[in-house]
Amino acid sequence: MEGKGAEEHLISSAQSSDAHKIPRDVFRSKLRWFCTRHRLVLSVLGVELGLALLCAQFAIQSQLETEDRALVLVVIGLLVIIFGLLSFAIAHGAIVSRSHARTNKIAFMREIIRAKPGIDASSWDTIAATINPIFYASSSSLTPYFFYDGEACYNYFRNTYLQPYLRRMERSSKNEGSPTNQMQPIDDLQPFIDRAIRVYEEQANRDFQDLLGEGSSWENEEIHNPA
């Protein structure tokens, strides 16, 4: 790939077609999507908050001294924060790990190979619309709104697959000639994942070349037709 900057860019073009609805086209605001997307995590936090409020009410109504009552409320507040963050991390991690299931990996990479998205945002919108119901079919906790839009889908691909691939290639090139240090495939799907990444890289390079070509045309027009 010509430089590593390709994974940092995503250009927008036409909006996704009516045949490919994504959460961005369904929800009036991203907040509503967030609450629906993370309903399991929010439900867990709601239960914990309810228990904490119940304990706080008992502490307030108790016969404890004012200072002791205040101390108990502070402890309850700290426990709410600690257990809330811990619960969110565990629940969110469990949901994300289910998106890495074998069938989901295969479907995601197959769609990338088919769509050849490159850096075109509308192509990633289409992938997100196709993959969302597939993820949901594998686990209801993923909801049918896993990817808000193509940008979220691209960021997932970049963080989960592309960046580890680039780091692995960089380490492999540095350790070239040292068989004992060469990186081995992470799992049996790694060749399939690598193929999808190469398809993305090839299309991304073509997209950047097209952008550079258009940029050169604009510059030539400005030179030959000054204002």
Secondary structure by P-SEA (a helix, b strand, c coil): ccccccccbbbbcccccccccccccccccaaaaaaaaaaaaaaaaaaaaaaaaaaaaaaaaccccaaaaaaaaaaaaaaaaaaaaaaaaaaaaaaaaaaacaaaaaaaaaaaaaacccccaaaaaaaaaaaaaaaaaacccccccccccaaaaaaaaaaccaaaaaaaaaaaaaacccccccccccccaaaaaaaaaaaaaaaaaaaaaaaaaaaaaaaaaaaaccc
